[in-house]
């Protein structure tokens, strides 16, 4: 583990198992280009999850706002295993 991958976001499934959803350093394809996660946004006290950095969709998936090393940001979709 290094400072480039020492933060992550975990989710708990219906069985109570903790699963890694995304970690700094993970690579996702956005707009046809590979992008490396540099930051993972978290909710601030008082934010509403329906409009904040994490959004649960109607089908139970979660969208998490991440920043990339190229300075862009975007939502990634996580399916809770």
C-alpha positions in Angstrom: 0.0 0.0 0.0 1.2 3.5 -0.9 -0.2 7.0 -0.7 -1.6 6.5 -4.2 -3.8 3.6 -3.1 -4.4 4.0 0.6 -8.0 5.2 0.5 -10.9 3.1 -0.6 -14.7 2.7 -0.3 -16.2 -0.5 1.0 -19.8 -1.7 1.0 -21.6 -4.3 3.1 -23.8 -6.8 1.3 -27.0 -8.4 2.6 -24.9 -11.2 4.2 -23.0 -8.7 6.3 -19.8 -9.2 4.3 -17.6 -6.1 3.7 -16.5 -5.8 0.1 -14.1 -3.3 -1.6 -16.0 -1.2 -4.1 -13.3 1.2 -5.3 -9.8 2.1 -4.2 -7.4 4.9 -5.3 -5.3 3.6 -8.1 -8.1 1.6 -9.7 -8.5 2.2 -13.4 -11.9 2.7 -15.1 -12.7 3.4 -18.7 -14.5 6.7 -19.0 -15.3 8.2 -22.4 -13.3 5.5 -24.1 -10.1 6.3 -22.2 -8.6 4.6 -19.2 -8.6 6.8 -16.1 -6.9 6.2 -12.7 -8.8 7.0 -9.6 -7.0 9.6 -7.4 -9.8 10.7 -5.0 -13.0 9.2 -3.7 -15.6 11.7 -2.6 -17.4 11.2 0.7 -20.5 12.8 2.1 -20.2 15.8 4.3 -22.4 16.0 7.4 -25.7 17.4 6.4 -25.5 16.3 2.8 -28.4 14.4 1.3 -27.2 11.1 -0.3 -29.7 11.5 -3.1 -27.9 14.6 -4.4 -24.5 14.1 -2.9 -21.3 12.2 -4.0 -23.0 8.8 -3.5 -26.3 8.0 -5.1 -28.3 4.8 -4.7 -30.3 4.0 -7.8 -33.7 2.4 -8.0 -32.1 -1.0 -8.8 -29.9 -0.9 -5.7 -26.7 0.0 -7.4 -24.6 2.8 -6.0 -22.9 5.6 -7.9 -19.7 7.1 -6.3 -18.1 10.3 -7.4 -14.4 9.9 -8.0 -11.6 12.2 -9.2 -9.0 10.9 -11.7 -5.3 11.7 -12.0 -6.0 13.6 -15.2 -8.1 16.2 -13.3 -11.4 15.0 -14.5 -14.1 13.4 -12.3 -17.1 11.2 -12.8 -19.5 8.8 -11.2 -18.7 5.1 -11.2 -21.4 2.5 -10.8 -21.0 -0.1 -8.1 -23.1 -3.2 -7.7 -23.2 -4.3 -4.1 -22.1 -8.0 -4.3 
